[in-house]
Structures are given as structure tokens and as C-alpha cells.
Amino acid sequence: MKIIEIEGNRNLTGQVRISGAKNATVALIPAAILTDEEATICNVPEITDTTALCDILELLKVKVNRSTESVVINPQTMENVEIGEEYSKKLRASYYFMGALLGKYKKAVMYFPGGCSIGARPIDLHLKGFEALGATVTNEDNKYIVEAEELKGANIYLDIASVGATINIMLAAVKAKGKTVIDNAAKEPEIVNVATFLNNMGAKISGAGTSTITIQGVEKLHKCFHEVIPDRIEAGTYIIIGALCGTDFKVDNVIPEHIDSLLSKLKEMGVNLEIGTDYVNVINRNEKLKATNIKTAVYPGFATDLQQPFTVLLTQATGKSKVTETIWENRFMHIPYLRELGANIEIKNQTATIMGPTKLKGAEVVATDLRAGAAMVAAALLAEGKTTITNAEHILRGYEQLVEKLTAVGAKIAIKEI
Ligand code: UD1
């Protein structure tokens, strides 16, 4: 097991450069198999989720060449073999191979995906979308066989604007015969990034970033070069860390528009920010932050993935703040550990009420999932004394060079294997 140790209560200053977006990368890598030629993806973060997907590519006999920040994927020698549970369980996004393999071979055999335990995380909308395109789905003991004689464009309405279902249906529909329309599609920037990648390879997708996406099927996709957008969740996490303990704390390589909902909440609380075209600078820590309420929502609403780190900042605001989680039913696992560190938080149903400000003091805590882990790191950086975070593997799934980036701005942080 990996643990992270942090000696907190230090002033952080300097610059943190944001890496490529995890949630775009994890869809772009499976999407690359849809061409028979070479796809080069750059600005790829070095996180364990990327490694897990490259392992699946290698299982499928795809040539993968990884160098710093880029992956070259060549599926010329590819074979459509079953993706075993040991591969699919490593991350949630393994499910993008379902859509991509179905789109390419009209058949995918794989197991139910893994990922953070933040809710039930069903994939019924993905499967209904595949069925609408003409596929049949067989499911036995977590193993899914999705196959079709022919994939035909269809009109698909998503009951929930699911990020995963939107991308997976796009992957399956790109080479289907005729036109597919996805209504109530998710609008996250990562979806636009994936649609741009597919279009660069010759796909005909329009409307990505709106709630109606139209895909005109094409026969072939060709080679391309593509860049991953900056990670808005990593950016948001570091901006929150800056608000907690930064002075002249510059978060660089950011698309501020992607984190509008966070930035407006930070301004409302009184965080001193300077927002540039591609950076956000936390000028200094405001000792008198105002309490506020947030409710998570699909993009462009307040991102559920930033809810947990944001809760840490609310422990420092004066008065009563409320956090309502509407996307995942099990996303308050960081709260008991924030209490261990000294926070005053109560949970009722899907709302956490935070009374602040409270002083935080180092303790032994657990990273129960990726973003809960990020919240623990943020809290530990502020807390007086030493905090030990166990199960740190979760954090490394989504934050590239976390220890190096934080050390460079003055944090005392170390990662150890025990
Ligand atoms: C993606 C992100 C994750 C983020 C989430 C919401 C990736 C790899 N992960 O997850 O970080 O927290 O979006 O912004 O991009 N649902 C169903 N049936 C389905 C699919 C989803 O009921 O078939 C429900 C889920 O249980 C959840 C909601 O829809 O309540 C949103 O899920 P979705 O947008 O699909 O999340 P993911 O794509 O898994």
C-alpha cells in the first residue's frame, strides 16, 4: 500500500502546471482503436489510469509507444480478444472499450468496469444506446457480450445526461450506417475533446458540447495527431489548495471557462483571485472567507469531482455552509476523515452542513476514493502537524506528479510504500 505523509501549515507559493485531463485521456485512448492507422495523442498525463488503459491496448495486440506526455497508438496488428476482469476492474473508463470495439468489430467481450466506489454506477444507459444501434447485449456473471450484425444510426434519448454513456454511444456510432442523434447528451468539455479527436480522424460529429449530438456514420477513420485539454478537476483542486494555504500561487495551463462554476463560488467566498487567459493566480489567503452553499450538477454546474476538495475550503469559512451532492449517492466518505482532522460537519441525506471556521490538526486518514483523497491532501496541507493518508493509490489514479508539483511550491510531502 502507498501512503502520503504531509507536514502541514506551510505557506505555498510559486507555480503549478496542470496536466492533460484524465477524463478526456481515458476516452481518447480506447477511441484511438477506431482507426486502422496511427493516432498520436499528446499532453497525456502519467497517471495509473493511463497505464491501465495502455495495458488493455497491449492485451488487444495494439502497438503502443509511450514517451513523456505522448502516446502513439497503432492498431494495425490488433486482435479483438476478451478483456478479462483483471483488466476491466482497474478503472471505470475501461468501459469505453465496449463502444470502441463494438464500433470497430461489431463485437465486444469484457467485464463490468471498476473505479471509485462513489455510488452504484450502473451502465444501463450505455447498453440501451448500443441496443438502439442494433446490438444485442448478453450479461453473465459480470461478463458482457455486446454484438451486432450491423450497426445502424438511431435516435437515442438519455434519461440522464451521462458522460460515459454519451461518449460510449459516440464511439459505437461513429462507423454505424446512417445518422445517430443523442438527445440529452452530457456537455462536459471532455466530450468535446473526444468528438474533436474523432472528427480529426474523419468522423462526422456535430453538436458536441450541447445537449444534442449528431453523428453521421463514416466507413473509415484515418491517422491523426491530437492534444488532450487541460484537466479542469486537477486545476480546481490546486486552486482550492491555493485558497487554503497559498500566496502568489499560480495555477497554469488552465481553461478558466471550464471551471466557471468553481471560480464564481470562490469569488463569492472572498478568495483573492487573478484570472488570466490560461491561468488562475491565488494572490493570498483570505482569513475571513464567507460561508456558501453548493449543489453538484452536470456541466456547466458545480462539478461533483470538485465537491470533496471544496468541502475542505468550506471548513475555513465563517458560518454555516451546505454541500448537496446530486450525482453520486456515496460521495461523502471524506467527511468522517475531515472530522478526524477537526472539522465540524453533519450529514443528512445528500447534504453536508459545515460549521466554520475550524482549525485543522494532523491525523491518520484514508483516501477512500480519488477525489476524497485529493480532499485529504488539501486538508493535510492546511492542518497543523503531520497527516498520514493511507490508500494513496487512489490519488495517483488521477493526479500526475502530485508530490513533485506540491514540493515545488513549498509543501512538505512524501510518498512511501508500506
Ligand atoms: C464521469 C467521470 C467522473 C464524474 C462523472 C460525473 C470519467 C471517467 N468519469 O463518470 O469523474 O464524477 O462523470 O461528472 O469521465 N448513470 C446511470 N446509468 C448509466 C450511466 C450513468 O444511472 O448507464 C448515472 C450514474 O449512476 C450517476 C449519473 O448517471 O448518478 C452520472 O454518471 P456519468 O455521467 O455516467 O458518470 P461517469 O461517466 O461514470
Boltz pocket constraint, residues with backbone or C-beta under 6 A from the ligand:
constraints:
  - pocket:
      binder: B
      contacts: [[A, 22], [A, 23], [A, 24], [A, 26], [A, 92], [A, 93], [A, 119], [A, 120], [A, 121], [A, 122], [A, 123], [A, 124], [A, 125], [A, 126], [A, 127], [A, 160], [A, 161], [A, 162], [A, 163], [A, 164], [A, 165], [A, 186], [A, 304], [A, 305], [A, 326], [A, 327], [A, 328]]
      max_distance: 6.0
